[in-house]
Amino acid sequence: MEGDLPLGIYEDLGIRRVINGDATLTALGGSIMPPPVVTAMAEAAESFVDIFELQDRVSEEIACLTGNKAAYVSCGAASALTLATAAVITGLDPQKRARLPRLEPDLKSEVIVHRHGRVKYEFAVQQVGVTLVEIGGDEGTCPDELEAAINERTAAIIYFAQPARESCWVPYKTAVEIAQRRDVPLIVDAAAQLPPKENLWRFTVDMGADLAMFSGGKGLCGPQSSGLTVGRRDLIEAMAFNGPPHPFIGRGMKVGKEEMAGLLAAVKWYLGLDHEALMRSYEDQVGYFREQLSDFDGVTVRRSFPSEAGQPMPRSEILLDASRWSLSRDELLEALAQGEPPIRLAPAGATGIYVNPQTLKPGEERIVARKLKEILTR
């Protein structure tokens, strides 16, 4: 109608914009890119460039910024896992590269993982054709079990970084010593382990892991379809050798010039943040929800730490006393998700919800608190 505001892309498609108080979930779009990242991507979209040259230069810049020997921009952290697995098998051998994912007996074909460290994303490793060799039991893993699992078929040891489970694993330092002594690469999937920013060099430079990979679209607030790997130069080169635009196992994992430029801008932006001030703002949000819901009997708000991925940052945990409320936790989450605007929060135990400040835009905590109060008042 005349005088109406023009529709945005989502409104034009009939899709509602969501307030994300859950996490940097792929299913919700990862994170929100800051202006420098959007600007870099828009500028990169305006010209043709040599993709090999751009990947090399962007990677050099990111390696320098993070204090690593080398870096590589991938199509998300999952494709980084696939390319890293391919890299430790093929190196720069074109005949081996052409044979993947068919692993004949002369190719290394096993990757070691901890029982308590397994995740559903490990399929990104398996699609290269390798077999996962699980070590450890219900009580955890000892160094001797890791040592015994290594043989002539071992391509790599992979850790899926989850701070809450680390007590059940062979410690990183010990594992690195074993891996180096047996000449087996140790890879850390740290996709969601930002913050802290120090993780960009802690696993590789400080601990000695051969490779570490991160999601570009989570804590870094870069393009959602980007990932970052840092570490050993020869393995990074082998990842690029297996990656796009080469017509082999990584061909479908294409990284655009826009994502490369955007991720570089995101790393610069992220390292330049005042991280202490950011954490204070998260703590303030926890206090805000405690204050706003203090008048509701049977509702308890407490600080939950660390986050769902083990990141060193707080969340608000809001608990409903089932003896005082006929409204269930799931009904509360559903009412929020179906409201206007839709609000997505995470479940906490049997009767609670989490509000994650990391993914809330400034001021959205007030909308969430208001909607919670409206629903609880009804």
HELIX and SHEET records of a PDB file:
HELIX    1   1 ILE A    9  LEU A   13  1                                   5    
HELIX    2   2 THR A   26  LEU A   28  5                                   3    
HELIX    3   3 PRO A   35  ALA A   44  1                                  10    
HELIX    4   4 ILE A   51  THR A   66  1                                  16    
HELIX    5   5 GLY A   76  THR A   90  1                                  15    
HELIX    6   6 PRO A   94  ARG A   99  1                                   6    
HELIX    7   7 ARG A  115  GLY A  117  5                                   3    
HELIX    8   8 LYS A  120  GLU A  122  5                                   3    
HELIX    9   9 PHE A  123  GLN A  126  1                                   4    
HELIX   10  10 PRO A  143  ALA A  149  1                                   7    
HELIX   11  11 PRO A  163  CYS A  168  5                                   6    
HELIX   12  12 TYR A  172  ARG A  181  1                                  10    
HELIX   13  13 ASN A  199  TRP A  201  1                                   3    
HELIX   14  14 ARG A  202  ASP A  206  3                                   5    
HELIX   15  15 ARG A  233  ASN A  242  1                                  10    
HELIX   16  16 LYS A  257  LEU A  271  1                                  15    
HELIX   17  17 HIS A  275  GLN A  292  1                                  18    
HELIX   18  18 ARG A  329  GLN A  338  1                                  10    
HELIX   19  19 PRO A  357  THR A  359  5                                   3    
HELIX   20  20 GLU A  364  THR A  377  1                                  14    
SHEET    1   A 2 ILE A  19  ASN A  20  0                                        
SHEET    2   A 2 ILE A 343  ARG A 344  1                                        
SHEET    1   B 7 ALA A  70  SER A  74  0                                        
SHEET    2   B 7 GLY A 227  GLY A 231 -1                                        
SHEET    3   B 7 LEU A 211  SER A 215 -1                                        
SHEET    4   B 7 LEU A 186  ASP A 189  1                                        
SHEET    5   B 7 THR A 154  PHE A 160  1                                        
SHEET    6   B 7 GLU A 110  HIS A 114  1                                        
SHEET    7   B 7 THR A 131  ILE A 135  1                                        
SHEET    1   C 4 VAL A 299  SER A 304  0                                        
SHEET    2   C 4 ARG A 315  LEU A 320 -1                                        
SHEET    3   C 4 GLY A 352  VAL A 355 -1                                        
SHEET    4   C 4 ALA A 346  ALA A 348 -1                                        
END                                                                             
